[in-house]
Amino acid sequence: MPARPQAEGPGGDRLSTAFTAGEQQWQARLGKLRDVVRQEMVTRQLARELPAPPVRLIDLGCGQGTQALRLARSGYDVTGVDASADLLARFGRDLAAEPAEVRGRVRAERARIEDYAERAGVSHFPAVLCHGVLMYLDDPGPVLRAIARLTSPGGVASLLVRNGDALAMRPGLLGDWATCAEAFGTDRYANRIGLSARGDRLGDLTGRLAAHGLEVTAWYGVRVFTDAAADDAAPPPDLAALLDCEERAGRTDPYRQVAALLHVIARRPDGGKIAP
């Protein structure tokens, strides 16, 4: 089972982050259509990019552990890291229902991502995941450094970010023309769980990763057709067909360019230097 998360961090710090205020709304939307599409697309795309199990990987900002559990069921040894005690507790409850062989492949730790990477003796991983985190950071630099620091030579990093080149799409599809007009000139937006968030443009993110020795080798769109769905929209009876269309659009131009989220795959070359 994952390590029991502590209610507070060192010195009484409750490890709050920019995401903390939206956690309750986030949990209320789990299992709804937009979440199902996101999780399924990431799962399918990771299957194309990750080395075959058994491989050690770390999920930074693992939240409730959806991807961590899926990967553990597939045979990966997974370490999950998150600052939220509530989300880690949900992760632990779901993990407890898994077979013993899956439970034995998962551990979880409560920490901020940038702090975890600085711990003495922390090892490198052949695969590093960081999904849905950068959008809540005014300065993504410390987390990008942590991702790079944890990625071993020859390893792969998987990042899921808000598409900064398509921020006008959602309000435009919803007919919110004032917000749509504003979106063309900014990287900021108000997200669906009530928080101010930030988008990343693919070109900018590629340059930032290159500065840390990580080369972008592939990228996908996530939620091309379903991003404007209602918050409480349930998966429809024809979900399988919907997911197949989303998957094809997510790897095909020009559709992937206007997806709500970008799934970026970067690799450190064999022998690539890891910054201290």
N, C-alpha and C positions, 0 to 999 in steps of 0.2 A: 504494500500500500504506500501511497505517498507519505512523506514526512508530515506529521501533524502541523499545520500552519499555526504560527504564533499570533496572538491578537495584536501584539505590538512588536516593533523592531527594537534594535539596540537603543538603550537610553529612553525607552518609552515612545519612540517615534512610531506613529501608526501607519507609516508608509503610504500616505495618501499621494495620489497622482492626479494629473489633469483629467483622467478618466473616472475618478472615484465618484463624482457627482452624477454621472450618468449610468452607474452600474445597475441600479434598480430597473431603469427603463430598458437597458440592454438585456437583462435576464427575462423581462416580460416578452421580448420579441424572439427569444430562442424557439426554434421549431416552426416559426412562421415562414412564409414563402421566401422572403428576401434572405433570411438566414440559411434556409435549406439550399438555395441556389449558391450562395457564397461558399458554404462548406463543401458541397458536392463538387463545385468547379475546382476549388483548391485541391481537393483529394485527387481528382482525375489528373490535374496538371502536375501535381507532385509525383504521381505514378510514372509520368513521362521523364522526370528529371532527377529523382533521387537514385542513388546507388541501391542495388537490391539488398534486402535484409539478409542476415543480421548486420546492422550498422548502428553505431551510437549516434543519436542526434539530440539536439536541445531545442526546445520550443520556448522562445523568449516572449513573455507576455501571453502565456498559454491560456489564461482565463479559465473558463469552465472545462477545458481539456478536450474539446471536440476532436481536434486534429490529433492531439497526443494519443488519445484512446484508439482512434482509427489506425494510426501507425503502429501502435503496440500490438493490436490485433493482427497486423500484417507481419509481425516478427521483428520490428525495430525495438531497440533499447532506448527508451525515451526519458529525458530529464525535462520537466516542466518548471519554469520560473515565472512567478507573477507576484505583484505587490498586494493583491487583494486577498484578504483572509476569506471573505464571503465566496468569491469565485473558486478559490482553492478548496474550500469546504464542499462546494457542489461537485468539483472534480473528484474529491475523495469519495463522496457518496456514490457517484457513478462508477468509479473504479472498483469499489467494494463489491459491486454486482457482477464483475467480470470473473472469468475462470482464473484459477491460480496462476497458470502460465502467463496470462496477460498481466495480472497484478505484479508478478515478479519482474516484468520488463519495464516498470514505470516507477519513477521517483519524482517528487515535487518539492520545490523549495520556495520559501517566501522571501523575495528580495526585489529591489529595483534592478532593472536590467544592467544599468551602468555600474551599480555597486557590485553585482554578482561577478561581472567580468574582471573586477579588480581584486577579487579575493585571492589570497596566496594559495598556490597549488591547484587552481582551477585549470582543467585540461582543455585541449582543443577538441573539436568535434568534426567528423567528416560531413555533417549536415547541420546547419543552423537555420531555424525558422524564426521569423519575427513578423507576425501577421496582425494588422490593424492597430499598430502602435504609433508609427511615425506621425500619423494624422493628428495626434493629440499633443505633439511637441512643437513649441515655437522654434526651438533649436534642436534638430534631430542629430546634431553632431556627436554628442556623447553616446547615444544608442548605436549610431552607425559605427563608431569606434569599437564599441563592445561586440557588435556582430562580427566585425573584421577580426578582432582579437581572438574570438572563439572559433573562427573557421580555420581548420587545419590546412596545410598545403595539400592541394588536390581536392579540397573540400568544396561544398556547394552551400550558398546562402539563398534562402527563399524569403522575399519580402512582399507583403501585401499592403498597398498604399492607396490612398484616394487619388484618383486621376486628376492632376491639376490642369490638364489640357481639356477637360470636359466638364468643368464645374457648372457651365450654363445648361447642360443637358437636362438634369432633373427638374429645375424650376421651369425650364421651357416646356417640357412635356406635361408639366402640371398646370401650365398657363399662368404661372406667377412671373409676369413680365418684368416687374420692377427688380426682383431678385435676379432674374435671368440677365438683365442688362448690367447689373453690378458685377456679376460673376466673370464677365469678360476681362476685367482689369485687376483681378486680385487672385491670391492663392488661398484666401480664407472663405469659409462658408459655415452656416449654421446647420448642424447635422440632425438626424432624425431622433436622436435621444436628448436633444436640447443643449448640446454643447457647441462651443465655437471650436472649429477644427481647421485643418490646413491640408491642401493638396500638394502632391509632388509631381512635377513634370518629368517625364521619362528621361529627357536629355540631361536635365539637372541632376537627377538621381544617378544616372550613369556616370557622370563626372565625379560626383561625391564618392561613389563606390570605387572608382578607379584610383582615386587619391589614397584609398586604403588597401590597394593591391587586389581588388576584386573586379573581375571583368564580367560585364553583363553578357550572357550568352543566349538568353531567351526571355521573352516576356509574353504575357497573356492578358486578355481582358476578362473581367469578372462582373457579371450582371450587366449585360448589354441590353437585354429586352425587359428585364423585370425590376429595374431599380426604382421606377416610379410607382410600383405596386403599393397598396395601402399597408400601413404598419401591421395591421392585424390580418392581412390576407393569408389564407391557409393554402397549402399546396393543393393544386387542382387534381382531378382524376387523371388527367393526361400528363402528369408530372414527368414521366419518363421521356415523352416526346419533347416537352419543354426543355428539360436538361440537355438532351442531345442537341437541340438548336442552340442553346446557350454555349455549350462546349465548342461547337463548330464556329460560332461567331467569335468566341474568345481567342481563337487561334488564327483568325482570318481577317485580313485588311479588306475594307476600311472599318469593319464593325468593331474590332477590338480597340481601335483608337478612341472611340467615344464611350467605352465602358465606364461604369462608375468607379471601379477599382482596377488597379494594375497589379498583376502578380509577376514580380521581377525575379529572375534567376541569375545569380552571379557566382562565379567560380574563382577560386584562388589557384593559380597554376602550380603544378608540382614544383617544389623547390622555392615557391614564392615566399618572400620574407614577411614575417608577422611583426608588426610594430610592437615595441615594448609597452 
